[in-house]
């Protein structure tokens, strides 16, 4: 039974969080959404989890404190979700792990956008196909990075040992 590589899982969450954000911005651009307004809106939605509803009113413009808090929330959740998906996929080979990652991302979308809106109702504004797609991307990337990272670490350790 393989043990869970917690550092790899945390790294996978961060990598997936960054990738999902890039994909979300690209999809907003492809859908002709106003990029800055969408980014600032989503940042304020996340920041409101910690700061409170007072950061929500329009206009959705750049605000340093909201962006900093949103970034911390985003990466904290990304790490937590990376750790969670690693528990499910640790014994899987790559292909089933990627499929499980996609399912995990879809479930995460449902939990975040429909379950958590009971506590944080303002997230209902982010329910759309782009947000759903980026959650699936998050799950797939988290699974891929988690499965690849221990291999890279063991290959590095093996090649260092071969040099001595």
C-alpha positions in Angstrom: 0.0 0.0 0.0 1.7 3.2 -1.1 1.9 6.0 1.4 0.7 9.4 0.6 3.4 11.9 -0.4 2.1 15.0 1.5 4.7 17.4 0.0 3.9 16.2 -3.5 0.2 16.5 -2.8 0.6 20.1 -1.5 2.7 20.9 -4.5 0.1 19.3 -6.8 -2.5 21.6 -5.3 -0.5 24.7 -5.9 0.4 23.7 -9.4 -3.3 22.9 -10.1 -4.4 26.2 -8.6 -2.0 28.2 -10.8 -3.0 26.2 -13.9 -6.7 26.4 -13.3 -6.4 30.2 -12.9 -4.5 30.5 -16.2 -7.1 28.3 -17.9 -10.0 30.3 -16.4 -8.4 33.6 -17.7 -7.9 32.0 -21.1 -11.5 30.8 -21.2 -12.8 34.2 -20.2 -10.8 35.8 -23.0 -12.0 33.2 -25.5 -15.6 33.9 -24.4 -15.0 37.6 -24.7 -15.6 38.2 -21.0 -14.2 41.4 -19.5 -11.0 39.9 -18.0 -10.2 42.5 -15.4 -13.7 42.7 -14.1 -14.1 38.9 -13.9 -10.7 38.5 -12.2 -11.5 41.3 -9.6 -15.0 39.9 -9.1 -13.7 36.4 -8.3 -10.9 37.8 -6.1 -13.5 39.7 -4.1 -15.7 36.6 -3.8 -12.8 34.6 -2.4 -11.6 37.5 -0.1 -15.1 37.8 1.3 -14.8 34.4 2.9 -12.2 36.0 5.3 -12.9 39.7 5.2 -16.6 39.6 5.0 -19.3 40.9 2.6 -18.1 44.5 2.7 -15.6 43.7 -0.1 -18.4 42.5 -2.5 -20.1 45.7 -3.6 -19.3 46.9 -7.1 -17.3 48.2 -8.8 -15.1 45.1 -9.0 -11.8 47.0 -9.2 -8.3 46.2 -8.1 -7.8 46.3 -4.3 -4.5 45.2 -2.7 -6.0 43.8 0.5 -8.7 41.9 -1.4 -6.2 40.5 -3.8 -3.8 39.4 -1.1 -6.5 37.7 1.0 -8.0 36.1 -2.2 -4.6 34.8 -3.1 -4.1 33.3 0.3 -7.6 31.8 0.3 -7.1 30.4 -3.2 -3.8 28.7 -2.4 -4.9 27.5 1.0 -7.8 25.8 -0.6 -5.7 24.5 -3.5 -3.3 22.9 -1.1 -6.2 21.4 0.9 -7.8 20.1 -2.3 -4.5 18.7 -3.5 -4.1 16.8 -0.2 -7.6 15.5 -0.5 -7.4 14.3 -4.1 -4.1 12.6 -3.3 -5.9 10.4 -0.7 -8.2 9.1 -3.5 -5.6 8.5 -6.2 -2.5 7.4 -4.3 -3.0 3.7 -5.2 -4.1 4.3 -8.8 -2.1 4.2 -11.9 -1.9 7.4 -14.1 -4.9 7.0 -16.3 -7.4 6.1 -13.6 -5.9 8.8 -11.5 -6.5 11.4 -14.2 -10.1 10.3 -14.6 -10.6 10.4 -10.8 -9.0 13.8 -10.8 -11.6 15.0 -13.4 -14.4 13.5 -11.3 -12.9 15.1 -8.2 -12.9 18.5 -10.0 -16.5 18.2 -11.1 -17.5 17.2 -7.5 -15.5 20.1 -6.2 -17.4 22.5 -8.5 -20.7 21.1 -7.2 -19.6 21.4 -3.5 -18.1 24.9 -3.9 -20.7 26.4 -6.1 -23.9 24.8 -4.7 -22.9 23.5 -1.2 -20.8 26.3 0.1 -23.3 28.9 -1.2 -25.4 28.0 1.8 -22.7 29.7 3.9 -21.2 32.1 1.2 -24.2 32.9 -1.1 -22.2 35.3 -3.2 -20.5 32.4 -5.0 -23.7 31.8 -6.9 -22.4 34.6 -9.2 -19.6 32.4 -10.4 -21.8 29.4 -11.4 -21.0 29.0 -15.1 -19.4 26.6 -17.6 -16.0 28.3 -17.3 -15.9 27.8 -13.6 -17.0 24.2 -14.0 -14.4 23.5 -16.6 -11.6 25.1 -14.5 -12.6 22.9 -11.6 -12.2 19.8 -13.8 -8.9 21.1 -15.0 -7.8 21.6 -11.4 -8.6 18.0 -10.6 -6.8 16.6 -13.6 -3.7 18.7 -13.1 -3.6 18.0 -9.4 -3.8 14.2 -10.1 -1.2 14.4 -12.9 1.3 16.5 -10.8 0.8 14.3 -7.8 1.4 11.1 -9.8 4.5 12.5 -11.6 6.1 14.3 -8.7 7.2 11.2 -6.7 8.6 9.7 -9.9 10.7 12.7 -10.5 11.9 12.7 -6.9 12.8 9.0 -7.0 14.5 9.4 -10.3 16.6 12.3 -9.0 17.5 10.4 -5.9 18.4 7.4 -8.0 20.6 9.4 -10.4 22.4 11.1 -7.5 23.1 7.7 -6.0 24.5 6.5 -9.3 27.1 9.3 -9.4 28.7 8.5 -6.1 
